[in-house]
């Protein structure tokens, strides 16, 4: 396979604090020999566990970038034993544009793995993570939130995995992150995900959904910053006491948790995030916008559950994810 064209300005094996870039060559109309400089921080203090923390996998999600720029600025060499690799803006072109996908190639970073070294810019970044960064890591944290089109209860998540030992590691790390909710998450579109790329290499992987609506709040930023610190302590990279508060455990037993809009229109939600709904109850009305005097389309819950995500903003298209439910269980049963 061809070498990846991305060049790091940092040395992953060098002790100390390094702030640099992953230089992605990108020839374009306004810069024939141009490049995209993706910021990266590497903090290494001897041998030990390696943590790879990423944000901005989608460019309109901000808790991760805010938590990780803060961590890169404040984490001191003497605070750690091992290595912390921080990439706050994984899909940097998408982050700069404030969009979910890259404006350079319309690439969704979280559906681009394993990537291609001679592909589009998004595929090249994915390939660099797949073949250069992920193999170094023991612990991988990838921050997400709802972006412009979803709003979530704030949760940290892990997945059901075939390897029980790896699943136990991921679940323990998820709980150490200690978001207000902890999710055993089901994916409706897992092909090409960074999650799968990390998990297939046997890594301890944690992800999040920490709000949304294309912004971040003081509460969700605090959750992200606390969670990153907790994970470093959990991994033995940083000393100290984890900040642990009660968390509510959620699972998604089946695809009936996901509800999609049958029509385009104006959404009237009948429940708020965190509400418990019963099978058959009305989740939302979708009012037609091309005519008056017509009844709305009604979307009902396909199962009992806690409303954990909902569409944003107020207009919806046919096929959009409208609402997501999860089932709360006692934490001892997780």
C-alpha positions as CSV (number, residue, x, y, z in Angstrom):
1,X,0.0,0.0,0.0
2,X,1.2,3.5,-0.7
3,X,2.6,5.7,2.0
4,X,0.3,8.4,3.4
5,X,1.2,11.9,2.2
6,X,0.4,13.5,5.6
7,X,3.6,14.6,7.4
8,X,3.6,15.3,11.2
9,X,5.7,18.1,12.5
10,X,5.9,16.3,15.9
11,X,8.0,13.3,17.0
12,X,5.8,10.7,18.7
13,X,8.8,9.1,20.4
14,X,10.3,12.3,21.8
15,X,9.8,13.2,25.5
16,X,8.3,16.6,26.2
17,X,5.4,18.8,25.1
18,X,5.0,19.4,21.4
19,X,2.4,21.5,19.6
20,X,2.5,21.0,15.9
21,X,0.5,20.0,12.8
22,X,-0.3,17.1,10.6
23,X,0.5,18.6,7.2
24,X,-2.0,17.3,4.6
25,X,-0.9,18.3,1.0
26,X,-3.8,19.8,-0.9
27,X,-3.4,21.3,-4.3
28,X,-6.1,23.8,-5.2
29,X,-6.9,26.8,-7.4
30,X,-5.6,29.3,-4.9
31,X,-2.5,27.3,-3.8
32,X,-0.9,24.9,-6.2
33,X,1.4,23.4,-3.6
34,X,-0.9,24.1,-0.6
35,X,-1.6,22.1,2.4
36,X,-4.1,21.7,5.3
37,X,-2.3,22.1,8.7
38,X,-4.3,20.0,11.2
39,X,-3.3,21.0,14.8
40,X,-1.9,18.2,17.1
41,X,-0.4,18.1,20.5
42,X,1.8,15.3,21.8
43,X,2.8,15.1,25.4
44,X,5.2,12.3,26.3
45,X,6.8,11.5,29.6
46,X,8.6,8.2,29.2
47,X,7.1,4.8,28.5
48,X,3.6,3.9,29.5
49,X,0.0,3.9,28.2
50,X,-0.8,6.0,25.1
51,X,-4.1,7.9,25.0
52,X,-5.4,9.3,21.7
53,X,-8.1,12.0,22.2
54,X,-10.0,13.4,19.2
55,X,-12.7,16.0,18.6
56,X,-14.1,17.6,15.5
57,X,-14.7,14.3,13.7
58,X,-17.7,16.2,12.6
59,X,-17.1,19.9,12.2
60,X,-20.3,21.2,13.8
61,X,-19.7,19.5,17.2
62,X,-17.9,21.7,19.7
63,X,-17.6,20.1,23.2
64,X,-14.7,17.9,22.0
65,X,-12.7,20.8,20.4
66,X,-13.3,23.0,23.5
67,X,-12.3,20.3,25.9
68,X,-9.2,19.3,24.0
69,X,-7.8,22.7,23.2
70,X,-8.1,23.4,26.9
71,X,-6.4,20.1,27.7
72,X,-3.6,20.8,25.2
73,X,-3.0,24.2,26.8
74,X,-3.1,23.1,30.5
75,X,-1.7,19.6,30.6
76,X,1.9,19.7,31.9
77,X,4.6,17.2,31.3
78,X,5.0,16.4,35.0
79,X,1.3,15.6,35.3
80,X,1.6,12.4,33.2
81,X,3.4,9.2,32.8
82,X,3.1,7.9,29.2
83,X,1.8,9.7,26.2
84,X,-1.2,11.8,25.4
85,X,-1.9,12.6,21.7
86,X,-4.5,15.3,21.2
87,X,-6.2,16.2,17.9
88,X,-9.0,18.7,18.7
89,X,-10.1,19.1,15.1
90,X,-9.9,15.7,13.4
91,X,-11.7,16.8,10.2
92,X,-10.1,20.2,10.2
93,X,-11.7,21.5,6.9
94,X,-15.2,20.6,8.2
95,X,-14.4,22.2,11.6
96,X,-13.3,25.5,9.9
97,X,-16.5,25.5,7.8
98,X,-18.8,24.6,10.8
99,X,-20.2,21.7,8.9
100,X,-20.7,18.0,9.5
101,X,-18.8,17.0,6.4
102,X,-15.7,18.4,4.7
103,X,-16.3,21.2,2.2
104,X,-13.3,19.9,0.3
105,X,-14.8,16.6,-0.7
106,X,-18.1,16.2,1.2
107,X,-16.4,13.5,3.2
108,X,-17.9,12.3,6.4
109,X,-14.9,11.5,8.5
110,X,-16.9,9.0,10.6
111,X,-17.8,7.0,7.6
112,X,-14.4,7.2,5.8
113,X,-12.4,4.4,7.5
114,X,-10.1,2.7,6.9
115,X,-9.5,5.5,4.4
116,X,-7.2,5.7,1.4
117,X,-3.7,7.2,1.2
118,X,-4.3,8.3,-2.4
119,X,-8.0,9.2,-1.9
120,X,-9.8,12.4,-1.1
121,X,-8.6,14.7,1.7
122,X,-11.0,13.1,4.2
123,X,-9.9,9.6,3.1
124,X,-6.2,10.5,3.5
125,X,-6.8,11.8,7.1
126,X,-8.7,8.6,7.9
127,X,-5.9,6.5,6.5
128,X,-3.3,8.3,8.6
129,X,-5.3,7.7,11.7
130,X,-5.9,4.0,10.7
131,X,-2.3,3.2,10.0
132,X,-0.3,5.7,12.0
133,X,-2.1,7.0,15.1
134,X,-4.5,4.2,16.1
135,X,-1.8,1.5,16.2
136,X,0.1,3.6,18.8
137,X,-2.8,4.0,21.1
138,X,-4.1,2.0,24.1
139,X,-7.0,4.2,24.9
140,X,-9.1,6.1,22.3
141,X,-11.6,8.9,23.2
142,X,-13.6,10.4,20.3
143,X,-15.9,13.3,21.3
144,X,-19.2,13.7,19.6
145,X,-22.4,15.7,20.1
146,X,-25.5,16.3,18.0
147,X,-24.2,19.0,15.7
148,X,-26.6,21.2,13.8
149,X,-29.4,18.6,13.4
150,X,-29.7,16.6,16.6
151,X,-29.8,17.3,20.4
152,X,-28.9,14.6,22.9
153,X,-29.0,13.9,26.6
154,X,-25.3,14.1,27.6
155,X,-23.9,10.5,27.6
156,X,-20.6,8.6,27.2
157,X,-20.9,5.4,25.2
158,X,-19.4,2.0,24.5
159,X,-20.6,-0.8,22.2
160,X,-21.4,-4.4,22.5
161,X,-18.3,-6.3,21.2
162,X,-17.6,-9.9,20.3
163,X,-14.5,-9.9,22.6
164,X,-15.9,-9.9,26.2
165,X,-12.6,-8.8,27.7
166,X,-12.4,-5.8,25.3
167,X,-16.0,-4.9,25.9
168,X,-15.4,-4.9,29.7
169,X,-12.4,-2.5,29.2
170,X,-14.5,-0.2,27.0
171,X,-17.4,-0.3,29.5
172,X,-15.1,0.5,32.4
173,X,-13.6,3.4,30.5
174,X,-17.0,4.7,29.6
175,X,-18.1,4.6,33.2
176,X,-14.8,6.4,34.3
177,X,-15.6,9.2,31.9
178,X,-18.7,9.6,34.1
179,X,-21.1,11.6,32.0
180,X,-24.6,12.1,33.5
181,X,-25.7,9.1,31.3
182,X,-23.8,6.1,30.3
183,X,-25.0,4.3,27.1
184,X,-24.4,0.9,25.6
185,X,-25.0,2.2,22.2
186,X,-26.5,0.7,19.0
187,X,-25.3,2.2,15.7
188,X,-27.7,2.4,12.7
189,X,-24.9,3.1,10.2
190,X,-21.6,1.6,11.5
191,X,-19.9,1.1,8.1
192,X,-16.7,3.1,7.9
193,X,-16.8,4.4,11.5
194,X,-13.8,5.5,13.5
195,X,-15.3,3.5,16.4
196,X,-15.1,0.3,14.4
197,X,-11.6,1.1,13.2
198,X,-10.4,1.5,16.8
199,X,-12.3,-1.4,18.2
200,X,-11.2,-3.8,15.4
201,X,-7.6,-3.1,16.5
202,X,-8.5,-4.1,20.1
203,X,-8.3,-0.6,21.5
204,X,-10.2,0.6,24.5
205,X,-12.7,3.0,22.9
206,X,-15.1,5.6,24.3
207,X,-17.3,8.0,22.5
208,X,-19.8,10.6,23.6
209,X,-22.9,12.5,22.6
210,X,-22.9,15.7,24.7
211,X,-25.8,17.9,23.6
212,X,-26.0,19.4,20.1
213,X,-27.9,22.1,18.2
214,X,-24.6,23.3,16.7
215,X,-23.3,24.8,19.9
216,X,-21.9,23.9,23.4
217,X,-23.1,24.9,26.8
218,X,-21.2,25.5,30.0
219,X,-22.7,22.3,31.3
220,X,-21.7,20.1,28.4
221,X,-18.2,21.7,28.2
222,X,-17.7,20.9,31.9
223,X,-18.8,17.2,31.3
224,X,-16.3,16.9,28.4
225,X,-13.3,18.4,30.4
226,X,-14.0,16.3,33.4
227,X,-14.4,13.2,31.4
228,X,-11.1,13.6,29.6
229,X,-9.3,14.1,32.9
230,X,-11.1,11.1,34.4
231,X,-10.0,8.9,31.6
232,X,-6.3,9.8,31.9
233,X,-6.5,8.9,35.6
234,X,-8.4,5.7,34.8
235,X,-5.7,4.7,32.3
236,X,-2.9,5.4,34.8
237,X,-1.5,8.2,32.7
238,X,-2.3,10.8,35.3
239,X,-2.3,10.6,39.0
240,X,-5.2,11.9,41.2
241,X,-8.7,11.1,42.1
242,X,-11.4,10.8,39.5
243,X,-14.4,13.1,39.8
244,X,-17.3,10.7,40.0
245,X,-21.0,11.5,40.3
246,X,-24.0,9.3,39.9
247,X,-24.7,8.2,36.3
248,X,-27.8,6.7,34.8
249,X,-27.3,3.6,32.6
250,X,-29.0,3.3,29.3
251,X,-29.1,0.5,26.6
252,X,-30.6,0.4,23.1
253,X,-32.0,-3.1,22.8
254,X,-33.2,-3.0,19.2
255,X,-33.7,-0.9,16.1
256,X,-37.2,0.2,17.4
257,X,-35.3,2.8,19.4
258,X,-34.9,4.8,16.2
259,X,-37.7,6.9,14.7
260,X,-37.6,8.5,11.3
261,X,-39.8,11.2,9.8
262,X,-42.3,9.8,7.2
263,X,-42.9,13.3,5.8
264,X,-41.3,16.8,5.5
265,X,-42.8,19.5,7.6
266,X,-42.9,21.5,10.9
267,X,-42.2,19.4,14.0
268,X,-44.2,19.6,17.1
269,X,-42.6,17.4,19.7
270,X,-44.9,16.1,22.4
271,X,-42.1,15.1,24.9
272,X,-38.8,16.7,26.1
273,X,-35.4,15.1,26.3
274,X,-35.3,12.8,29.3
275,X,-39.0,12.1,29.3
276,X,-40.2,8.5,29.5
277,X,-42.6,7.5,26.7
278,X,-44.6,4.4,26.3
279,X,-45.1,2.3,23.1
280,X,-47.9,3.9,21.0
281,X,-47.7,7.3,22.6
282,X,-47.3,10.2,20.3
283,X,-43.7,11.4,20.0
284,X,-44.4,14.2,17.6
285,X,-46.7,15.8,15.1
286,X,-45.4,16.8,11.7
287,X,-47.4,19.7,10.3
288,X,-47.6,20.3,6.5
289,X,-46.0,23.5,5.4
290,X,-47.5,23.8,1.9
291,X,-51.1,24.0,2.9
292,X,-53.3,25.0,5.8
293,X,-56.3,23.2,7.1
294,X,-54.7,19.8,6.9
295,X,-54.1,17.4,9.8
296,X,-50.5,16.7,10.8
297,X,-48.7,13.4,10.4
298,X,-48.4,11.7,13.8
299,X,-45.2,9.7,14.8
300,X,-45.8,7.3,17.7
301,X,-43.2,5.5,19.9
302,X,-42.3,2.0,18.6
303,X,-41.4,0.9,22.1
304,X,-41.1,2.1,25.7
305,X,-38.1,4.2,26.5
306,X,-36.4,7.4,27.5
307,X,-36.2,10.1,24.9
308,X,-32.4,10.5,24.5
309,X,-32.2,12.4,21.2
310,X,-34.4,14.5,19.0
311,X,-34.2,16.3,15.7
312,X,-33.2,20.0,15.5
313,X,-34.2,22.6,14.2
314,X,-37.9,22.8,13.7
315,X,-38.2,21.7,10.1
316,X,-37.7,18.1,9.1
317,X,-37.3,16.3,5.8
318,X,-38.7,12.8,5.0
319,X,-36.2,10.2,6.2
320,X,-34.6,12.4,8.9
321,X,-33.9,10.9,12.3
322,X,-36.7,12.3,14.3
323,X,-36.2,10.8,17.8
324,X,-34.1,8.1,19.6
325,X,-35.2,6.2,22.6
326,X,-33.2,4.2,25.1
327,X,-34.0,1.9,28.0
328,X,-32.8,2.8,31.5
329,X,-31.5,-0.1,33.6
330,X,-30.0,-0.4,37.1
331,X,-26.2,0.3,36.8
332,X,-25.5,-3.0,38.5
333,X,-27.0,-4.9,35.5
334,X,-24.8,-3.1,32.9
